[in-house]
Amino acid sequence: MEKPELVCDIIRAAKQTIKDDGYEGRRTMSVKIRIHRDLEQTRRFVEAVQEAGVDYITIHGRLKSTRSTIPVNVDAVAYLRQCVKVP
């Protein structure tokens, strides 16, 4: 999430490769992200990868530094879900 432009370039290149190899419509591109402390930064990232052509987004409800014993931030996931237009 610290380099959204790079991630978007990778998504576009992968989508083009899928198309060039004849797999368009049969292969998908997905990203899995963790939430950032600044939810607006996370929202902007989600919007950017969608614009780049990602087919699926998985939002992990913890910060990168949050231990797995801590419950996920359901409110953050619910907020971000409103911004996601892909499955």
C-alpha positions in Angstrom: 0.0 0.0 0.0 3.0 2.3 0.3 3.5 2.2 -3.5 0.0 2.2 -5.1 1.3 3.3 -8.5 3.6 0.2 -8.6 0.8 -2.1 -7.6 -1.5 -0.6 -10.2 1.3 -1.0 -12.9 1.7 -4.7 -11.9 -2.1 -5.3 -12.1 -2.3 -3.7 -15.5 0.6 -5.7 -16.8 -0.8 -9.0 -15.4 -4.2 -8.2 -16.9 -2.6 -7.5 -20.3 -0.6 -10.8 -20.1 -3.8 -12.7 -19.3 -5.4 -11.1 -22.4 -2.4 -11.6 -24.6 -2.2 -15.3 -23.6 -5.9 -15.8 -24.5 -7.2 -16.3 -21.0 -9.3 -13.1 -20.8 -12.6 -14.0 -19.1 -11.1 -17.3 -17.8 -8.5 -16.0 -15.4 -8.8 -13.3 -12.8 -6.5 -10.9 -10.9 -7.0 -10.3 -7.2 -5.3 -8.4 -4.4 -5.3 -9.0 -0.7 -4.7 -6.0 1.5 -4.6 -5.2 5.2 -6.1 -2.0 6.5 -3.9 1.0 7.2 -4.1 3.1 10.3 -5.4 5.9 7.9 -8.6 4.3 6.5 -8.7 7.1 3.9 -5.3 5.8 2.6 -6.8 2.3 2.4 -9.8 3.6 0.6 -7.7 5.4 -2.0 -5.7 2.2 -2.5 -8.9 0.2 -3.0 -10.1 2.7 -5.5 -6.8 2.7 -7.4 -6.5 -1.1 -7.7 -10.1 -1.2 -8.9 -9.4 1.4 -11.5 -6.3 -0.7 -12.6 -8.6 -3.6 -13.3 -8.5 -5.9 -10.4 -11.3 -8.5 -10.3 -11.4 -9.3 -6.6 -10.3 -7.6 -3.4 -9.8 -9.3 -0.1 -9.6 -7.0 2.9 -7.8 -8.4 5.9 -9.3 -6.6 8.9 -6.1 -6.0 10.8 -3.1 -3.7 10.5 0.2 -5.2 9.4 1.4 -4.9 12.9 -1.7 -6.3 14.6 -1.3 -9.8 16.1 -3.7 -12.5 15.1 -4.9 -12.8 18.7 -6.5 -9.3 18.3 -10.0 -9.3 16.8 -10.3 -7.9 13.3 -11.6 -4.3 12.9 -15.1 -5.1 11.6 -16.0 -1.4 11.4 -13.1 -0.7 9.1 -13.9 -3.6 6.8 -17.6 -2.5 6.7 -16.5 1.1 5.8 -14.2 -0.1 3.1 -16.7 -2.6 1.7 -18.9 0.4 0.8 -16.0 1.6 -1.5 -15.5 -1.7 -3.2 -17.3 -2.3 -6.5 -15.8 -5.7 -7.3 -16.4 -8.9 -5.4 
